[in-house]
Amino acid sequence: MKKPDSASDQRGEIEVDKLTRKMGKYALVMAVSKRAREMKERAARMPLGPSPASYIERALRDVAKGKVKVVRGRED
């Protein structure tokens, strides 16, 4: 059974609109891009890593599931 505030539906598709309303467009883009970059850097150390498109999808799923903590504040 899924959580009521989950950002993915029963088919496992990510509901980007729901995430955007929840955290804002800019915060969502920044969180997904940072997470995807982290995965890409880790995969660079291993041969035959996943394709770049799958980094974005996996990062988006991680954000939707709450696996990535988004901290709002100023970067100095």
Contacts in CASP RR format, 6 or more apart in sequence:
PFRMAT RR
TARGET T0000
AUTHOR 0000-0000-0000
METHOD contacts of the structure
MODEL  1
MKKPDSASDQRGEIEVDKLTRKMGKYALVMAVSKRAREMKERAARMPLGP
SPASYIERALRDVAKGKVKVVRGRED
2 8 0 8 1.000
2 10 0 8 1.000
5 22 0 8 1.000
6 64 0 8 1.000
6 65 0 8 1.000
7 14 0 8 1.000
7 15 0 8 1.000
7 16 0 8 1.000
7 18 0 8 1.000
7 19 0 8 1.000
7 22 0 8 1.000
7 63 0 8 1.000
7 64 0 8 1.000
8 14 0 8 1.000
8 15 0 8 1.000
8 61 0 8 1.000
8 64 0 8 1.000
8 65 0 8 1.000
9 15 0 8 1.000
14 57 0 8 1.000
14 60 0 8 1.000
14 61 0 8 1.000
14 64 0 8 1.000
15 64 0 8 1.000
16 28 0 8 1.000
16 60 0 8 1.000
19 28 0 8 1.000
19 60 0 8 1.000
19 63 0 8 1.000
19 64 0 8 1.000
20 28 0 8 1.000
23 31 0 8 1.000
23 70 0 8 1.000
27 70 0 8 1.000
27 72 0 8 1.000
28 63 0 8 1.000
31 59 0 8 1.000
31 63 0 8 1.000
31 68 0 8 1.000
31 70 0 8 1.000
32 56 0 8 1.000
32 59 0 8 1.000
32 60 0 8 1.000
32 63 0 8 1.000
33 59 0 8 1.000
35 58 0 8 1.000
35 59 0 8 1.000
35 62 0 8 1.000
35 63 0 8 1.000
35 68 0 8 1.000
36 55 0 8 1.000
36 56 0 8 1.000
36 58 0 8 1.000
36 59 0 8 1.000
39 50 0 8 1.000
39 55 0 8 1.000
39 58 0 8 1.000
39 59 0 8 1.000
40 52 0 8 1.000
40 55 0 8 1.000
43 49 0 8 1.000
43 50 0 8 1.000
43 55 0 8 1.000
50 58 0 8 1.000
59 68 0 8 1.000
62 68 0 8 1.000
63 70 0 8 1.000
END
